[in-house]
Amino acid sequence: MTWAFEFEDQPWFDGFRSLATNGVDKPVLNVFRMAGMMRGDRVKVDSCGAVGLDAILKEGVRGKPDIDALAARAEREVSVMAWNYHDNDVPAPDNPVRLTISGMPAATRRVLVKQYRIDHDHSNAYTVWKEMGSPQNPTPEQYARLEASGQLQLLTSPEWVSGKGGKVELSFSLPRQAVSLIQVSW
């Protein structure tokens, strides 16, 4: 749940806890889209890159980044929403992620993997707007580009991946301040 309001005639990307700006979706709305795509029951996630809740409450995320995830399992699908978060929004190297998903039927040999991404280059109208020079009166062409860049985007085309013994291992890099939704179906 979020408190979000629409404020007419406001400067582009001017905060206000809104999910869109001047009719263009903000990246935070794509996080909600990802969460809405997760079906089934929540399942346990173990992450060696997670910052514990007590540490976050006490110190925030100012040392190492919080690289963690939520996961859900439906009848023939597992969804994992993974993030690389830090309180300081400054450039940093991508973090490698090795994701092991287990608990699929042992006979599962191939799975279809889709990865959606929100980062600097994907599902992010804000960075496109900044690259345009932060126009307060975008042209129709600029507006169309902003609208398209505000939609949730796949990182790559879906691909079939081999599994073995009811599990599949995936490796990818996760940029600072990025969120990925990985959907594995069989």
C-alpha positions as CSV (number, residue, x, y, z in Angstrom):
1,M,0.0,0.0,0.0
2,T,1.2,3.5,-0.7
3,W,-0.1,7.0,-0.2
4,A,0.0,8.6,-3.6
5,F,-1.7,11.7,-4.9
6,E,-2.0,13.4,-8.2
7,F,-1.1,17.1,-8.3
8,E,-2.0,18.9,-11.5
9,D,0.3,21.5,-13.2
10,Q,3.4,20.6,-11.1
11,P,7.0,20.5,-12.4
12,W,8.1,17.2,-13.9
13,F,9.4,14.6,-11.4
14,D,8.8,17.0,-8.4
15,G,8.3,14.4,-5.7
16,F,5.0,14.5,-3.9
17,R,5.0,10.7,-3.3
18,S,3.3,10.3,-6.6
19,L,3.4,7.3,-9.0
20,A,3.3,9.4,-12.1
21,T,4.3,12.8,-13.2
22,N,2.3,14.7,-15.8
23,G,0.9,11.4,-17.0
24,V,4.2,9.6,-17.3
25,D,4.8,6.6,-14.9
26,K,7.7,7.0,-12.4
27,P,10.0,4.0,-11.8
28,V,8.4,3.4,-8.4
29,L,5.2,2.4,-10.2
30,N,7.1,-0.4,-11.9
31,V,8.0,-1.8,-8.5
32,F,4.3,-2.1,-7.8
33,R,3.8,-3.7,-11.2
34,M,6.5,-6.2,-10.4
35,A,4.9,-7.0,-7.0
36,G,1.5,-7.4,-8.7
37,M,3.1,-10.0,-11.1
38,M,4.2,-12.2,-8.2
39,R,1.6,-15.0,-7.7
40,G,1.2,-17.7,-5.2
41,D,2.6,-18.1,-1.7
42,R,5.6,-16.3,-0.3
43,V,8.6,-18.5,0.1
44,K,11.8,-18.1,2.1
45,V,14.8,-16.3,0.6
46,D,18.4,-16.6,1.9
47,S,20.8,-13.9,0.7
48,C,24.4,-13.5,1.7
49,G,24.2,-9.9,0.5
50,A,21.3,-8.8,2.7
51,V,21.7,-6.1,5.4
52,G,19.7,-7.3,8.4
53,L,16.6,-5.4,9.5
54,D,18.1,-4.4,12.9
55,A,21.2,-2.9,11.1
56,I,18.9,-1.0,8.6
57,L,16.8,0.4,11.5
58,K,19.9,1.4,13.5
59,E,22.3,2.6,10.7
60,G,20.4,2.7,7.4
61,V,22.1,1.2,4.4
62,R,25.3,3.2,4.3
63,G,28.0,0.6,4.4
64,K,27.6,-2.3,2.0
65,P,24.5,-2.3,-0.2
66,D,21.4,-4.4,0.7
67,I,21.2,-7.1,-1.9
68,D,18.1,-9.1,-1.0
69,A,14.9,-10.5,-2.5
70,L,11.3,-11.6,-2.0
71,A,10.0,-14.7,-3.6
72,A,6.6,-16.4,-4.3
73,R,5.7,-19.8,-5.7
74,A,2.6,-20.6,-7.7
75,E,1.6,-24.0,-9.2
76,R,4.1,-23.9,-12.1
77,E,6.0,-20.7,-11.5
78,V,8.5,-19.0,-9.1
79,S,8.9,-15.2,-9.0
80,V,11.8,-13.5,-7.3
81,M,12.1,-9.8,-6.9
82,A,15.7,-8.9,-6.2
83,W,17.2,-5.5,-5.4
84,N,20.5,-3.7,-4.9
85,Y,19.8,-0.8,-2.6
86,H,22.0,1.8,-0.9
87,D,21.0,5.0,0.9
88,N,23.5,7.0,-1.1
89,D,22.5,7.3,-4.7
90,V,26.0,7.4,-6.2
91,P,27.7,5.4,-8.9
92,A,29.0,2.0,-7.8
93,P,30.0,-1.2,-9.6
94,D,27.2,-3.7,-10.4
95,N,27.0,-6.6,-8.0
96,P,27.1,-10.2,-9.4
97,V,24.1,-12.3,-8.3
98,R,23.9,-16.1,-8.4
99,L,20.3,-17.1,-7.9
100,T,19.4,-20.7,-7.1
101,I,15.8,-21.6,-7.3
102,S,14.9,-25.0,-5.9
103,G,11.7,-26.9,-5.1
104,M,10.5,-27.5,-8.7
105,P,9.4,-31.0,-9.6
106,A,12.6,-33.2,-9.9
107,A,11.6,-34.1,-13.5
108,T,11.8,-30.5,-14.6
109,R,14.5,-30.3,-17.3
110,R,13.9,-26.9,-18.8
111,V,12.3,-23.7,-17.5
112,L,11.4,-20.4,-19.1
113,V,13.1,-17.4,-17.5
114,K,11.9,-13.8,-17.9
115,Q,13.7,-11.0,-16.2
116,Y,12.1,-7.5,-15.9
117,R,14.4,-4.7,-14.7
118,I,14.2,-1.2,-13.3
119,D,17.6,0.6,-13.4
120,H,19.2,3.6,-15.0
121,D,18.5,2.2,-18.5
122,H,15.3,0.2,-18.1
123,S,11.7,1.1,-17.0
124,N,12.9,4.5,-15.9
125,A,11.4,7.7,-17.5
126,Y,13.3,9.8,-15.0
127,T,16.7,9.1,-16.5
128,V,15.3,9.6,-20.0
129,W,13.9,12.9,-18.9
130,K,17.2,14.0,-17.4
131,E,19.0,12.9,-20.6
132,M,16.6,15.1,-22.6
133,G,17.7,18.1,-20.6
134,S,14.8,18.0,-18.1
135,P,12.2,19.7,-20.3
136,Q,9.2,21.2,-18.5
137,N,7.3,21.4,-21.8
138,P,8.3,18.2,-23.8
139,T,7.5,18.0,-27.4
140,P,5.0,15.3,-28.5
141,E,7.9,13.1,-29.6
142,Q,9.6,13.5,-26.2
143,Y,6.4,12.9,-24.4
144,A,5.9,9.6,-26.3
145,R,9.4,8.5,-25.5
146,L,8.9,9.4,-21.8
147,E,5.7,7.4,-21.8
148,A,7.3,4.4,-23.3
149,S,10.3,4.5,-21.0
150,G,8.0,4.6,-18.0
151,Q,6.6,1.1,-18.7
152,L,8.0,-2.1,-17.2
153,Q,10.6,-3.6,-19.5
154,L,12.2,-7.0,-19.9
155,L,15.9,-6.9,-19.5
156,T,16.4,-9.5,-22.2
157,S,14.2,-11.7,-24.3
158,P,12.7,-14.7,-22.4
159,E,15.0,-17.7,-22.6
160,W,14.8,-21.4,-21.9
161,V,17.3,-22.6,-19.3
162,S,18.2,-26.1,-18.2
163,G,17.4,-27.3,-14.8
164,K,18.4,-30.4,-12.9
165,G,17.1,-32.1,-9.8
166,G,14.3,-29.6,-9.3
167,K,16.5,-26.6,-9.3
168,V,17.9,-24.0,-11.7
169,E,20.8,-21.6,-11.2
170,L,20.9,-18.2,-12.8
171,S,23.7,-15.6,-12.8
172,F,23.3,-11.9,-13.6
173,S,24.6,-8.5,-12.5
174,L,22.5,-6.1,-10.6
175,P,23.4,-2.4,-10.7
176,R,23.2,-0.1,-7.7
177,Q,19.6,1.0,-7.1
178,A,18.2,-1.6,-9.4
179,V,15.3,-4.0,-9.0
180,S,14.8,-7.2,-11.0
181,L,11.8,-9.5,-11.2
182,I,12.8,-13.0,-12.3
183,Q,10.0,-15.3,-13.3
184,V,10.7,-19.0,-13.8
185,S,8.0,-21.2,-15.2
186,W,7.8,-24.8,-16.3
